[in-house]
Amino acid sequence: MIVLLILAAYEMMGAVTSTTETTYEEQLYTVAERVMDKIILTPGYPTDWGTNIQVTPDTLQDFGLALYGAHSPYVVDPDKVMRLANLSTLPNPLLLNTTRLAQLLNLEGYGFRLRIRPMLVVNITPTDYYYYQSYRFMSRFNVEVYNYYGLGIPNANVTAMYVLVQVQPGTGNNQGDVELKNVFVKTCLTDPVGRCTLDFSNDLRGVLKGQVKWFFPFLIVRAEWQGFVSVAGYGSTSTGEAPVQGYVIGNYVFLNRTIDITYIKKGNKNAGAVLVKDELLQAVPEYQDLLNFTTVTWCRDSYGNFRSNDPLCNNAGRVLPSAQQWYLIGYVNYIEPLSSHIFIFAQYRGNPVAIVISRIPNIDVSYGGQTALPANSVTLRRVCTIYSYPYVVELTVWRKVEGFP
């Protein structure tokens, strides 16, 4: 009888413990759902905080990534996503760090991990080069297309546009004129493991002739598989490695301070950057029509000083005083709404370089410690759109005292 009573007591304790654990997990799931809805269904406040550089992490009153004024749910604002990006080679001057993010999401007692990635991931790797005089041009590329989970996608349609802008160097302040804009287009179909090769060697051989000029090469790739679309850009200096990354926040660009200004003219207008309407890459037969030259007003004079006398520069300088010495700041006259990438004409150590800036970077941020595994965590995923491209927003939440999943 005593043994039976002990066994019954153990069974009752086990049932209570199981119920408590279930309730505990359900409460965590509720928290995760609330936070996920806030992230992707609300625009935050001010609603234009992604593009308004006057809104700093300290003055941001409410967090949300939804595109303000969108006519359908699950549309994410890429400019707000940019505030979460932090490149390893160049810190974000207006980064919304995870500590402040936890405060805005009311998650200070929790740990979380937020990831934003495309449904289709496109990876570009140059594998061969074409040499012309003292220049080295990317000529052959391996393109990998895989899904959110890292599995290669076979039979994905890949369209690549290789752009080579030729500039005649000028005198005084290095001003130059755009002489020719070559656009080469190639397509391929991925193999069973999601790979294909693009070779532009013959195209480059046919146009690289004559005297020494400045060359600005860049590549934009569009992959499509069963209605899912993704894009990627790649830029490089034709003479070696350079810090070819940066940020676009509103109409301002922030580059590595070691980058030098290049003044390029197209006709009678300044042309400091190229916008690529990659969403229409396969729809428009005239690929050169997808390239829009636009003006960049640089906030650095010929002596290397910050141009605070310019109203546009002064606006950025007052909000981000430290950025004046740590970044090369420019103001882009017009940004095409359909452009997911911007290519900036610049110089690095005296050589021309095309800097590629993705307006929809991948995000992977976490808060709450990474020292121990938690007893439980909740992961939610939602499919959203950025520039009409499908993206997966993944949120994992756990109690901070239980560690990192």
Sequence and secondary structure as in RCSB ss.txt:
>XXXX:A:sequence
MIVLLILAAYEMMGAVTSTTETTYEEQLYTVAERVMDKIILTPGYPTDWGTNIQVTPDTLQDFGLALYGAHSPYV
VDPDKVMRLANLSTLPNPLLLNTTRLAQLLNLEGYGFRLRIRPMLVVNITPTDYYYYQSYRFMSRFNVEVYNYYG
LGIPNANVTAMYVLVQVQPGTGNNQGDVELKNVFVKTCLTDPVGRCTLDFSNDLRGVLKGQVKWFFPFLIVRAEW
QGFVSVAGYGSTSTGEAPVQGYVIGNYVFLNRTIDITYIKKGNKNAGAVLVKDELLQAVPEYQDLLNFTTVTWCR
DSYGNFRSNDPLCNNAGRVLPSAQQWYLIGYVNYIEPLSSHIFIFAQYRGNPVAIVISRIPNIDVSYGGQTALPA
NSVTLRRVCTIYSYPYVVELTVWRKVEGFP
>XXXX:A:secstr
 HHHHHHHHHHHHHHHHHHHHHHHHHHHHHHHHHHHHHHHH   BSTTTTT TT  TTT  B   B TT SSSSB
B HHHHHTT  BTTB  TT   HHHHHHHTT TTEEEEEEEEESEEEEEEEEEEEEETTEEEEEEEEEEEEETTS
 B TT EEEEEEEEEEEE  SSTTEEEEEEEEEEEEEEE  TTSEEEEE HHHHHHH  SS  EEEEEEEEEEEE
TTEEEEEEEE BTTB     EEEETTEEEEETT EE EEEETTEE  EEEE GGGTTT S GGGGEEEE EEESB
 TTS B TTSHHHHHHHHH TTHHHHEEEEEES   TT SEEEEEEEETTEEEEEEEESS  EEEEES SSS  S
  EEEEEEEEETTEEEEEEEEEEEGGG   
